[in-house]
Amino acid sequence: MNVRKQLIAAGRSLVDMGLSPGATGNLSIRDGDTILVTGTGASLGRLTEADIAEISLAGVHLGGARASKETPLHVGFYGRGEEHQAIVHLHSPQAVALSCRSPWSGVNAVPPLTPYFVMRVGQTPLLPYRHPGDAALGDDIRLARGPFRAALLANHGSVVSGRDLGDAVERAAELEEACRIALLTENSPRRELTPDQIRELADRWDSPWTHSPVD
């Protein structure tokens, strides 16, 4: 499947999972020295090849549709290293709700309640609020400390990277579930994974988790 068709299929998958309400969210994939990103205002469930923009790794428009205003997010994530090959940015309900809460720690917005969150997503910082489309969002992603492959954007939503689009979509879905569980349990005593349990999971699954909850 060519990269444009991968974007179209990923968009439909996210809508089918209920993670892209309305015409929200945007996707991208790195293709050599360029990035293919969904266009501004495009509905992820009804993407066509005409809805896809081609930009440089620096964010310069090269062809196709007008790129999403959230393109700086994507460019910033790719700037963190070549392990980031595809990006999913969503306004999914549970991630948005948790992004409006105080973070679990200084470097992690989401409490470690399930092994699957630690294994599949890992450390997920809460980045500062910026208005949608602010170019500074890209700098926030690129310069944020510590390793991560997902982040919550304050009062906004989530952004997740993957080795490929399928990987990024799966992580986005797992992050949404972790946020849902965190919200369901926030008003009652809950049992978080211990530091030793987190360390064992992160080491076994090569998942980023390098800071304690007191950072």
Salt bridges, closest charged atoms under 4 A:
GLU49 OE2 - LYS5 NZ 3.71
GLU70 OE2 - HIS89 NE2 3.66
GLU70 OE2 - HIS156 NE2 3.16
GLU83 OE2 - HIS84 NE2 3.37
ASP134 OD2 - HIS131 NE2 3.87
ASP139 OD1 - ARG142 NH2 3.25
ASP140 OD2 - ARG130 NE 2.78
ASP167 OD1 - ARG163 NH2 3.44
ASP167 OD2 - ARG171 NH2 3.20
GLU174 OE1 - ARG120 NH1 2.86
GLU177 OE2 - ARG180 NH2 2.78
GLU186 OE1 - ARG101 NE 3.17
ASP196 OD1 - ARG199 NH1 2.82
GLU200 OE2 - ARG204 NH2 2.74
